[in-house]
Amino acid sequence: MFPIRLIRLAETLAEAYASGLSPFIMRIICIAKAVHISAVLPETDCTQNEAMFHCAAKASCRVVGEPNIGTTSMTDSRDDLAVVLSRIKAFLRAEVYPLEQDFLRLPFRDLLPALNEKRQQVKALGLWTPHLPQEYGGLGLKLSEFALVSEELGRTPIGHYLFNCQAPDIGNTEILIAHASAEQKERYLLPLIRGEVRSCFSMTEPEHPGSNPTWMSTSAVKESDDYVINGHKWFTSSAEGASFAIVMAITNPEAPSAHKRASQIIVPTATPGFHIVRNINVMGDQGSDYASHAEVRYENCRVPQSNLLGQEGAGFLIAQERLGPGRIHHCMRWIGICERAFDLMCDYAARREIAPGVLLGSRQNIQEWIAESHAEISAARLLVLQTAEEIDRQGAAPVREGISLIKFFVAGILQKVLDHAIQVHGALGLTNATPLSYWYRHERAARIYDGPDEVHKALVARSVLRRYGLEL
């Protein structure tokens, strides 16, 4: 019944208030908790009007005197964030979870008709591209608000794709909005936003460590009015089926600073000289279409100089702009994965008999894993939301330490929760009966891409030690 929900919300508010969290984060937590409770409580507990429930969620969070979230966010002018999250959750449970078995057993390209149908449904619900400003057809969410959307979508492997806020397109749309010319926006950005095309981001090279992004061999040399690009990239995610790539290439090799030698250039994939060598086999899965990572060669690939994105030599700076919010997106997606894995683990432990009348959840080590996972997921969420709020207030540059902190911390929690969930499921966890084995294979990369753990830990340590007078 409704009172049960209100009690749970009141408990959450009390805990947040006692912990000294900012009013903004307290309200965000209450909204997320409200939507989570609405999903996990039995239907018999959901007999009251949903609008009353969401009003209660908002009211409970305003007890501390916090005004509406963000005076410039979509939540003031359109649906409340709690309602948006509830609609997303309902759509995923009814329309998307049933597709997961096909996703796990069929090539991605074979699912495109069904997925495109679901994408049209998302558009009809008014939930398309939730990360974008309203002037570009999005919901106008702040980063800290979209973080909660990303968590919900992360609970299924195809959630972000269906809402057109999947990597690498989400990062490409953001840098195109910020740096593209009017002509580039018309040709590349707007079709991407409408979901008519996909894109890819081509940066990492097999000959050089991804942990040192300023060291690369791909070059873009000016000839007449063109750039002629030559180079070798790999892990260019989603290149198969993409309409264009944004490639990092050295345009200013003599620049004194290594951070000012590369530029970002838009390359249509139909350009002569753009060659997909193969889709890379990742943990036994080659993938196809969007769900793939390609090795790409640029061989005398000629594009107009007007395809330069932003200023020449600003490629590294633009990449950093992309990666700050991008790590929030990834971290909250990982938390969504953790929550789904946690739900699967607890549900199985509560039902699986290990002997007649003896449930798996009665074992102490299983209980320890559940308690630890619950605490770690909650801590990870708070850390990411705090970082997202700081980025909303200050921008990404002053929050470098926090961004690196969440990157390695949440990635580690993700690995641990997935491992526990698979162990609880036993042999079943190794199969495609659940998404667990898929996530275990593909999300191991979380500790590598967008900067390996070791780089982020070093950055955090140096930042902390600087406050104690040690410069490294």
N, C-alpha and C positions, 0 to 999 in steps of 0.2 A: 504494500500500500504506500501511498505518498508519504505518510509520516516516517516510514523507514528511510526513504531517500533523504528527507530533510534532516533526520538525525545524523545520517552519514555525512552530509554536507557540513553540519554544525561541528561534528568531530574534526573534520578536515580543517575548517576555519580555525578552530581552537588550537590545533597543532601548529598551523602556520603562524598564527599570532604569537604563540609562545616561543617560536623559534626566532622571532625578530626579523622575518623576511619583509621585503618592501611591500607596500600595499598593492602595487601593480602585479608582482609575482604571486601574491596571495590570491588575487582575483583570478589570475590565469590558472593557478592550481585548482581553485574551486570549480572553474568552468570545465577543465579537463576531467576532474574527479566526477563531476555531475554526469558528463557524457559517458564516462566509463561505467559508472553505477547503472545507468540506464541500459547498458548493453549486457551486463553480467547478472543483474537480478532477474529472477523468473518473471514470465509474462504476468503472473498473478499479482506481482508487486507493482505493475505499471498501469493500474486502472484509472488513475487520476489524469486530468487534462495535462497534456505535455507542456502547454504554454505556462500553466501554473508552476510546473516543475522548473522550467528555465527561469521564470521570474524569481522563484525561490533561490535558485543558484545565484542570480545576480544580486538579489537583496542580501543574501548571507554574506557576500563578499564586500558589499558596500557598508557593512556595519563598521568597518575600520575607517570609513570616511573617504574611500577612494572613489573619484568620479569615474564616469564612463571611460573605457579603455581608449586612449589616444584620440585627441580632438580631430585628427586628420585621417583616422582609419575608417575602413568600411563599416565597422561595427556601430558607428554613430548614425550613418545615413541609410543603412540597409539592414539585413538580418543581423541579429546579435550573434556573436561568435559561437556561443553555446548552441544556438539553433543550427548554424552552419555545420558545426562538428557533428551534431546529432544526425543531420541529413546525410552527411558523408558516410557516417558509420552505418546507417540504415541501408544506403545504396550498396556499400561494400558487402554487407552480409547477405543481401537479397540477390544482387546481380553479379558480383565479382568472385566471391568465394567459390561459387559453383563452377567457375571457369578454371580454377587452379589445377585440377587434375589434368585437363587438356593442356594447360601451359607446361606442366611438368613432364608430359609424355610426348608432346608433339613439337615439331619445329615452330618457332615463333611465326614465321611467315604463313604457316597454315592457319594460324589463329586470327590473322588480320581482318577477315570479314566480320567475325564475331566481335573483335575488339573495336573495330570502327563503329559498329552498331552501339556498343556501350559508350563510346566517346560522344556520339550524338545525344545519347540520353543525358550524359553529364552536361553538355551544352544546354539542353532543354531545362535542366534543373538550375541553371545559372551558376554553376560551380566550376566552369572552365577556367583554366590558367589562374588559379586563386592567388598566385604569387605576384601577379602583375598589377601595376597601377590601373585605376578605373579607366583612365583615358586610353589605355591599350586593351580594354575589354576584360580586365581582371577584377578581383574583389577588393583591391586596394589595401590588402593586409600589410601591417608592419611585420618586420622579420620575426619578432617575438610572437606574433599571432599566427603567422604562417607556420612557425615551428610546430604548433599543435596540429595543424592540418597535415604537415609532413609526417608526424607520428602516426596519425590515423591511417594515412595512405600507406605507410610503411608496413602495416600489418599484413599486407598481401604483396607478393612479388610484382604484381601488375598495377598496383594502385596509382602510382605516380604517372605511369604512361597513360592511363585512361583519363587523367585530369590534365594532361599536357603540361606537366611540371616535372618531367623526368630529366635526369642528367643524361647526356651533356646539354640538351636543349635549354634547360632552365638557366644554366650559366651563360650560354650563347645569347639568349634573349636579353639577359641583363646587360651584357657588355655591348650588344648592338644598340639597345636603348640609350646607353650612356655615350657611345663613341661613334656610332655609324652616321654617315651623311644621310641627307634626305633621300637621295637616290638609293643608297644601300638599304635603308629602312623599307622603302617601297618594294625593292626586289627580293630582299632576303628576310627581313624581320617580320613583315606583316603576314606573308604566307606561313612562316614558322608559327606565329601566334595563332593563326586560324587552324593549324593542324594539317595544312595541305602538304607540307613537306617536313622532313627531319634534317638534322644537321649533325656534324661531329666536330670534335676538337682534337687537333693533331699536334702533339707537343713532344711526347716521350720518344726517345731514340734507343734502339737496342745497343748501340755502340757506346753510350754514355749513361751514367747513373741518373735515374730520375730524381734522386735526392739532391742533385746539383743542377737545377733547371737553367742556369746561365750557361752551361757548357753543352753546346750542341753544334752539329755539323751542317744541318740543313741551311742552305743559303738562298737568298732571293737577290739576284743581280739585275740592275736596271739595264734595259736595252730599249732604246727609243722610248715609247710611252708605256712599256710593259715591265713587269717583273718576270724573270725566268727563274723558276724554283727547281732546285735539285736537292734531294735528301731522302732519308730513310727513317720512317716512323713506325712505331708499333704501339699496341694497346690504344689505338685510335677507336674508342668505343663507338659502336653503332654506325660505323662507316658504311656497312652494307645497307643499301637502300636509302642512304642520306643524299640530299640534294646538293649540299655544299659542305665544305670543311672550313674551319678557321685554323690556319696553320701558323705555327711559330717558326720563324726563319731569321737567320742572321742577315740583316741589311746594312749594318754599320759596323763592320769588323774592326775598324780602327778606333772606335770610341774608347776613351780611357777607362770608362767604367763598364765592366762586364754586364751590368744590369741595364745598359742602354744600347746594346748591340742588336737586339732582336726586335722584330716587329710582328704584328699579327695581320695576316692577309687572308681575305676571303677567296677560296678556290672552289668554283663549281666542280662537282665530282665528274661531270661529263667532259671536263677540259682534257684535251690530249696530253698525255704524260702523267695523268693521275691514275695510278694502278693499285688496286687492292690485290696484294700478293696472296693473302689467305685470311681466313678467320682463325685466330689463335686458339688452340685447344687449351682450355682452362680447367684444370682438375677433371679432365676427362670429358669436358663438354665444349664442343666447337661452337655451338650456338648458330643463330641465323638472324638476319635482318636486324631489328633493333637490339635484340638480346645477343650481341656478339662483340668481339674486340678484334680489330683488324691490324694486320701488318700492311703498311702502305709505302709505296715508292713514288717519289716525285722525280720525273725524268724529263728535263727541259720543259717543265710545265709552265706555260706562258699565260699570264693574266694581266689585265690592265693595271697600271699603277693606281687608278681610281678605286681598286679593290682593297687598298690599304685601310686598315681599321684604326682610327685614331691617328696619332702622330708617329712618324717613323722613329724607331728606337724606343718606343713606349710599350713594346710587347710584354716585357716582364712586369711593368707596373700595372698594365691592364689585367694580366693573369692574376696578380695579387688581389686586385679588386674583386675578381671573380671568385677567388678561393675563400675569402673571408666568410661571406654569407653562405657560400657553397658548403663549408664545413658544418655550419648550423643545419643546413638541409640534410646532409648525410647523417649527422649525429642524431637528429630527431627521427629520421627514417630508421636508423639502427635501434633506437628505443622502441619504435613501433614493432620491429622484428622481435625484440626482446619480450615485449608484452604478449605478442602472439605466441611465441615459444613458451613463455611462462604459463599462459592459459592452457596450452596443449599439455604441458608437463603436469600441471595441477589436476586437470580433468582426468588425465590418464592415471595418475597416482590415486585419485579418489575412486576409480572404477575397477582397476586391474587387480585381480586376485592372484596372489603368489602361492596360495594354498587354499583349500576350501574355507571360505569365511574370513580369510586373512587378506587385507588390502595392502597394496604396495605403499600407500601413504602412511601406514602405521609404522613403517621402519624409520628409525631415528635419523639415519644418514639422508634419507629422502626429505625428511622434514627440515634438516639443516640446509640442504640445497634450496628448498623453497624459501626459507627465511632469508638466507643470504641473497638469493636472487631478487627477492622483493625489496630488500634494503638497497641493493646496488642499483637496481633500475630506478628507484625513487631518487636516490642521490644523483645519478647521472642526469635525470630529467631536470632537477633543480639547477644543476650546474650549467646545463645548456641554456635553459630559459634565462638564467641570470646573465650569461654571456650575450644572448640575443638582445636582451633589454639594454645592455651597455652599448652594443653596436647601434641600436636604434637611437640612442642618446648622443653617442660620440662619433660614430663611424667606426670602420673596422680597424684602421691603423692604430689607434691608442689601445686596442683590445687584443693585440697580438698574443700576449701571454695567455689570456683566457681562451683564445681560439685554439692555440696549440694544446692547452691543458685538456679541453674537451675532446680534441681529436684522438689523442692516445688513450685517454681514460675511458671514453665510451666505447671505442673499438675493442678494448680489453674486456669490458663488461659483456659486450656482444658475444665474443668468443666463449666466455665462461658460461653464459646463460644457455647458449646453443648447445654446448657440450653437455651440460647437466640435463637439458631437455631430451637430447638423444639418448643419453645413458638411461634415463628413466624409462624411455620407450623400448630399450633393448634393441633386438634385431629389427623391430618395426621402425625404429628411428632411422635406420639406414636405407629404408625404401622410400618410394615416392608416395606413400600413403599420406604423408603430411609434407609440408614445405620444408621441414627441418633439414633434411639432407641437402636440398638445393641451397638453402642459405649457408649451411656449413661449408659447402664447396666454394660458393661464390663470394661470401662475405669474409673469408679469410684474408682477402685482399684489402679489407678495411684498414689493416695495420701497415699497409704499404702505399696505396695510392693517396694522392694529395699530401704527400710527405710521410715517410715512414716514421714509426714510433720514435726511433732513436733521434731523429732530427728534431721532432717536437719536444721530446724530453730535454734535449740539450738546450733548446731555446728557452724553455721554462726555467731550467736550472740557472742559466746565465742571467736571466731577468731577475730571479730571486736574489742571487748572489750580488748583483749590482746594488741592491738596496742595502747590502752589508759592506759596501765599499770595495768589492772585488770586481774588477773589469776583466773580462776574458775575450 
